[in-house]
């Protein structure tokens, strides 16, 4: 299991809003829920907290590629095989050595939303955003159970990773117009991978309404927030 910082501030940005949470020793101590982008100026962080903040952007333009098959010069070509890229989309990549893989992604289209949150919360210029899937793949290694399911949902997209122990079984983004549709894709993936939800806990990084959490509890042993 990876090292978990004693105190951590995680900020998630989507095209329609943002949320942030404070964690202490791996447990959430407080969280904001989803807020509109124009509220960011009311959540100014101290210089110390801002310097250590994790900033994610909810982009569906991601793909996990085994390091053995990765060529930086072909990054755009590789990503375009699995997601639709705009002509001007900038493609980047970040290493995930624990999976012997590279995560290819594009944050293009999210610049205004990210700038709104960074300026409003007074994050330092060096606070670089990474895709939500990067943090999901990091978080799944913090889950203490054998069946590990970590998800996020925002702006009509479900971000989902599933592993058994350290064996990553799935890492994908699904178009889901509403949370009910997101649940359908979760159950479909769990069934296909032959996991029993009644003995599994599902973990969400994004905020859940009381109704969404109760709906998940009907099928899973537990529902946790990361």
C-alpha positions in Angstrom: 0.0 0.0 0.0 1.3 3.5 -0.9 2.2 6.1 1.7 -0.7 8.3 2.6 0.2 11.9 3.6 -1.1 12.8 7.1 -2.9 15.9 5.7 -4.0 16.4 2.1 -6.2 18.8 0.2 -7.7 17.5 -3.0 -9.5 19.7 -5.5 -11.6 18.4 -8.3 -12.6 20.6 -11.2 -15.1 20.0 -13.9 -16.6 22.2 -16.6 -19.6 22.9 -14.5 -18.0 23.3 -11.0 -15.5 22.2 -8.4 -15.3 20.5 -5.1 -12.5 20.1 -2.5 -11.9 18.0 0.5 -9.4 17.9 3.4 -8.1 14.5 4.5 -6.2 13.7 7.7 -4.4 10.3 8.0 -6.3 9.0 5.0 -9.8 10.0 6.3 -11.9 12.9 5.0 -12.2 15.5 7.8 -14.2 18.0 5.7 -15.5 18.5 2.2 -17.3 21.2 0.2 -19.6 19.3 -2.1 -20.0 20.5 -5.6 -19.9 24.3 -6.0 -20.2 26.7 -8.9 -16.9 28.0 -10.4 -17.7 31.6 -9.5 -17.6 30.6 -5.8 -13.9 29.7 -5.8 -12.9 33.1 -4.5 -14.7 32.3 -1.2 -12.5 29.3 -0.6 -9.0 30.9 -0.5 -6.4 28.5 0.9 -3.4 29.5 3.0 -0.1 29.6 1.2 1.0 26.4 3.0 -2.2 24.5 2.1 -2.2 25.7 -1.5 1.3 24.6 -2.0 0.5 21.0 -1.2 -2.9 20.8 -2.9 -3.8 18.1 -5.4 -5.6 19.4 -8.4 -7.6 17.2 -10.8 -9.6 17.9 -13.9 -12.5 15.7 -14.9 -11.4 14.9 -18.5 -12.7 11.8 -20.3 -9.7 12.1 -22.7 -7.5 9.6 -21.1 -5.9 6.2 -21.9 -3.6 3.9 -19.9 -0.9 2.4 -22.0 1.7 -0.2 -21.0 5.1 1.4 -20.7 6.6 -1.3 -23.0 4.3 -0.1 -25.9 4.6 3.7 -25.2 6.4 6.1 -27.5 6.2 9.7 -26.5 6.5 10.8 -30.1 3.3 8.8 -30.9 1.4 10.0 -27.8 -1.3 11.9 -29.8 -1.7 9.1 -32.3 -2.1 6.5 -29.5 -4.7 8.6 -27.5 -6.7 9.4 -30.7 -7.3 5.7 -31.2 -9.5 5.5 -28.1 -10.9 9.1 -27.6 -12.0 11.8 -29.9 -9.5 14.6 -29.9 -10.0 18.2 -31.2 -7.5 19.5 -33.7 -5.9 21.8 -31.2 -6.0 19.4 -28.2 -2.7 19.2 -26.4 -1.8 15.6 -25.4 0.4 15.0 -22.3 1.4 11.9 -20.4 2.3 11.0 -16.8 4.1 7.9 -15.6 2.5 5.4 -13.3 5.4 3.0 -12.5 3.3 1.0 -10.1 1.3 -0.2 -13.1 4.3 -0.2 -15.5 2.2 2.2 -17.6 1.8 5.7 -18.9 -1.4 7.7 -18.6 -2.1 9.7 -21.8 -4.5 12.6 -21.4 -5.6 16.0 -22.7 -6.9 18.8 -20.5 -7.8 20.9 -23.5 -11.2 22.6 -23.1 -10.8 22.9 -19.3 -8.4 25.8 -19.2 -11.1 28.4 -18.2 -12.5 26.2 -15.5 -9.1 25.4 -14.1 -8.0 29.1 -14.2 -11.2 30.1 -12.4 -10.5 27.7 -9.5 -6.7 28.4 -9.4 -7.2 32.1 -9.3 -10.1 32.1 -6.9 -8.5 29.7 -4.4 -5.1 31.4 -5.0 -3.3 28.2 -6.0 0.4 28.7 -7.0 1.2 28.8 -10.7 3.2 25.6 -10.1 0.1 23.6 -9.0 -0.3 21.5 -12.2 -3.6 19.8 -12.8 -3.7 16.1 -13.6 -6.6 14.0 -15.0 -9.1 12.6 -12.5 -8.2 9.1 -13.6 -4.6 9.6 -12.4 -5.8 10.2 -8.9 -8.3 7.3 -9.1 -5.5 4.9 -10.0 -3.4 6.2 -7.1 -6.4 6.0 -4.7 -7.3 2.5 -5.6 -4.0 1.3 -4.1 -5.0 2.9 -0.7 -8.2 0.7 -0.5 -7.7 -2.0 2.2 -9.9 -4.6 0.7 -9.2 -7.3 -1.9 -12.0 -6.2 -4.3 -11.2 -2.5 -4.9 -13.7 -0.3 -6.8 -13.0 3.4 -7.1 -15.2 5.8 -9.1 -15.9 9.5 -9.8 -18.9 11.0 -11.5 -19.3 14.5 -13.0 -20.7 16.2 -16.2 -22.2 13.1 -17.7 -19.1 10.9 -17.3 -18.3 8.0 -15.0 -14.6 7.4 -14.2 -14.1 3.9 -12.9 -11.2 1.6 -11.9 -11.4 -1.9 -10.5 -8.7 -4.1 -9.1 -8.3 -7.3 -7.1 -5.3 -6.8 -4.8 -2.6 -5.1 -6.9 -4.0 -6.6 -10.1 -5.7 -3.8 -12.1 -8.7 -5.2 -14.0 -10.3 -2.1 -15.4 -9.6 1.6 -16.0 -12.2 3.4 -18.1 -14.5 6.3 -18.6 -18.1 5.9 -19.6 -20.6 8.4 -20.9 -23.5 8.4 -18.4 -26.1 11.1 -18.7 -27.3 10.6 -15.1 -26.3 8.8 -12.0 -28.7 5.9 -12.7 -26.9 5.3 -16.0 -23.5 5.5 -14.1 -24.8 2.8 -11.7 -25.7 0.6 -14.7 -22.1 0.8 -16.0 -20.7 0.1 -12.6 -22.9 -3.0 -12.1 -22.1 -4.1 -15.7 -18.4 -3.9 -15.1 -18.6 -5.7 -11.7 -20.7 -8.5 -13.2 -18.3 -8.9 -16.2 -15.3 -9.2 -13.9 -17.3 -11.6 -11.7 -17.0 -9.6 -8.5 -19.7 -10.0 -5.9 -21.0 -6.5 -4.9 -22.5 -7.9 -1.7 -19.0 -8.4 -0.3 -17.4 -5.4 -1.9 -17.1 -1.7 -1.0 -17.4 1.0 -3.6 -15.3 4.2 -3.1 -16.2 7.5 -4.6 -13.8 10.5 -5.0 -16.5 12.9 -6.0 -19.3 14.1 -3.8 -22.4 11.9 -3.5 -25.9 13.0 -2.6 -27.8 11.2 0.1 -30.0 9.6 -2.5 -27.0 8.4 -4.6 -25.3 6.9 -1.6 -28.4 5.1 -0.5 -28.9 3.7 -4.0 -25.4 2.3 -4.0 -25.9 0.8 -0.5 -28.7 -1.4 -2.0 -26.2 -3.4 -3.9 -22.8 -3.0 -2.2 -21.6 -4.0 1.2 -20.4 -0.5 1.8 -20.0 3.0 0.3 -17.0 5.1 1.2 -15.6 8.5 0.2 -11.9 8.9 -0.6 
